[in-house]
C-alpha cells in the first residue's frame, strides 16, 4: 500500500453492448436481472443454466418473451460468437464454460462487475461504494454502516451480497449519495475493475475452499476489495492476514491504512477505551487526540465480534466524512437480522440464543466467545472444515454439547480429543424434528445461569432449507419448552 498508483491492466471504461453477443451464466437472483439489463442495452443475450427444473423453466419463459435465448441443462458449453460472459457469482472458475472462454479470449464478469461498469450509464452521477467483505460479519457490518450513513442524512442503501441487487441500485430511478456494499469472495473474484472509495476485510478464516481451491486463492479474492481504494483500507488489527492484504494492495495516492481493534487504539485506529468506541484515525493530531463515537452498550448485541463489526462500520463511515454523532445514532437505530446471536427466551434461568447464521467454525468461535457457560448445539454439513482449533479455544466455556446433523461425528471426535470432560449427546438423526430433541437434551444438561447456544459451525442443508429455517426450528423448540415449563 502506502500511496502507490493503481496499475491494473483491466480496462474499466464504458463497454458498448449494442449488437454484442453476451452469454449470461446462470439464472436466479443475479442472472435474470443481468439478462434483462443487457438485452435492454442492445446486446444479443443467451442464458445458459445447469438446472432444468420448474423454477428455471418459469424464469426462462419470462426471458424468452423478451427475445432472450435460454439454454437449460447445459451450463458448460460456450455459445458460438460469445463476446462476453456475465456469470452468477457462485459458478466455479474451473467450469468447462470458463475454460473454453479463456481459450477463446472471452472476458468473464460477475454481476458486480457489470453494475460497476454501468454506474455512469446515460450520464448518471455514480454514487461512491463503501465495500465490506470478510469470512464473517459482512451483512451485519453493511447494515450498521447503512444505518450510520442514514443517521448522517445521506441517501444510501445496503446492497450486494446482502440480497439487494446492485444492478437495481445502480440503474434504478432512486439516486444515492453513497452505497454500502456487501461483497462475497465469489463476487470479488469476478469483479476485476471494481474500485471502492473505501473498503474493509473484516476477518479471514478458511471457508469456501472447495470453490477457490486454496486458502491463498480465497484470501487473494477477498483482498481484491482493496484494489484502487481512494480514501481508506480498513483492516482488523487482531487478524494480521487482513493487514497483509492492505500492504499488498495497489491504491490511489493518499489512501490510508486504518485499523480497528477491541483494545485501546493506536494512531490511525479505532478501538475501545473504558466501554467507549473511540476514533484515533479521522481526527486532528491523531498522535494525541481521540474522538468518542458511541458506547459499547449502543451496539446490539454487545458481543465482542459485533463490537468489532460496529468499529469497522464506523471506520468506513468516518472515512466518508460522517460526524461522530451519526455513528452513535446509527448504531442505536440498528436492529440485527434474525438468527444472528439473537436471544430467544429465558426458561428456568437458562438463556436460549439463536446464532444459526454461524455456519462455519470462525463464526461459531466468535459466538461461543460471547458467553461464559454454554450448552452448545452444533452440527450439520461441515463443508470440509475441521473442528480441533474451535474446540481447543472454546473448551473452557463448554458445559455440555448436543450434536445434530450429517457431519456431527467430526465435532464429537474433536471434543473427545480436546475437551474429553465435556458431556456430549450425539443425536443420530437428521430430520427437522431433531431440533426439538436437541433443545430438550440441552435443557436437561443446562443449569441456572447457563446459555444454550445454537452455533452450528456447519451449513444447514442436510436437515433444513437454509440457516433461517434451522433458526426458526430452534426458536419454536424453545417456545415449546417454555410452554411446557410454565
BELTAVEN-V855002 format. One record per run of one state. SS is the DSSP state (H for helix, E for strand, L for the rest). FROM is the first residue (numbers start at 0). TO is the last residue. If there is no record, write none. Layout:
ss = {SS,SS}
from = {FROM,FROM}
to = {TO,TO}
//
This chain:
ss = {L,E,L,H,L,E,L,H,L,E,L,E,L,H,L,E,H,L,H,L,E,L,H,L,E,L,H,L,E,L,H,L,E,L,H,L,H,L,E,L,H,L,E,L,E,L,E,L,E,H,L,H,L,H,L,E,L,E,L,H,L,E,L,E,L,H,E,L,H,L,E,L,H,L,E,L,E,L,H,L}
from = {0,20,25,27,40,43,49,53,64,68,72,83,87,95,104,106,110,118,120,123,127,133,137,151,157,160,165,171,177,182,184,189,197,201,208,212,214,226,231,236,239,248,255,260,268,273,275,279,290,295,298,303,319,323,333,341,347,349,354,360,368,373,378,380,381,387,397,403,407,418,422,426,433,445,450,454,458,459,466,485}
to = {19,24,26,39,42,48,52,63,67,71,82,86,94,103,105,109,117,119,122,126,132,136,150,156,159,164,170,176,181,183,188,196,200,207,211,213,225,230,235,238,247,254,259,267,272,274,278,289,294,297,302,318,322,332,340,346,348,353,359,367,372,377,379,380,386,396,402,406,417,421,425,432,444,449,453,457,458,465,484,485}
//
